[in-house]
């Protein structure tokens, strides 16, 4: 997003923030069921960023 001049977090930050808003009891399941698809998932390093 910063490359485009946007003030929002990247997909890894957005995903983390969304999961943290959920009940503690389901967070582990949510982290274990993340599926990425689409053209932008082919960018180098996206998998590494999501695993942090």
C-alpha positions as CSV (number, residue, x, y, z in Angstrom):
1,X,0.0,0.0,0.0
2,X,2.8,2.5,0.8
3,X,4.1,2.1,-2.8
4,X,0.8,3.3,-4.0
5,X,0.7,6.2,-1.5
6,X,-1.9,4.6,0.7
7,X,-1.9,4.8,4.5
8,X,-3.2,1.3,5.1
9,X,-1.3,-1.8,6.3
10,X,-0.3,-4.6,4.0
11,X,-2.1,-7.8,3.7
12,X,-0.2,-9.4,6.6
13,X,-1.1,-6.5,8.9
14,X,-4.7,-6.5,7.8
15,X,-5.1,-10.3,8.2
16,X,-3.5,-10.1,11.7
17,X,-5.7,-7.2,12.8
18,X,-8.8,-9.0,11.6
19,X,-8.0,-12.2,13.4
20,X,-7.2,-10.4,16.6
21,X,-10.7,-8.9,16.6
22,X,-12.2,-12.4,16.8
23,X,-12.7,-14.5,19.9
24,X,-9.6,-16.1,21.4
25,X,-11.1,-19.5,21.1
26,X,-11.2,-19.4,17.2
27,X,-8.0,-17.6,16.4
28,X,-5.9,-20.7,16.1
29,X,-8.4,-22.2,13.6
30,X,-8.4,-19.0,11.6
31,X,-4.6,-18.8,11.4
32,X,-4.6,-22.5,10.3
33,X,-7.1,-21.9,7.5
34,X,-5.7,-18.9,5.6
35,X,-5.9,-19.5,1.8
36,X,-4.4,-17.0,-0.6
37,X,-5.3,-16.9,-4.2
38,X,-5.1,-14.4,-7.1
39,X,-2.5,-12.7,-9.1
40,X,-0.9,-10.7,-6.3
41,X,-0.1,-13.8,-4.3
42,X,2.5,-14.5,-6.9
43,X,4.7,-11.6,-5.8
44,X,8.0,-12.7,-4.4
45,X,8.1,-12.9,-0.6
46,X,4.4,-12.8,0.0
47,X,4.4,-16.3,1.6
48,X,7.2,-15.3,4.0
49,X,5.4,-12.1,5.0
50,X,2.3,-14.0,5.8
51,X,4.1,-16.6,7.9
52,X,5.6,-14.0,10.3
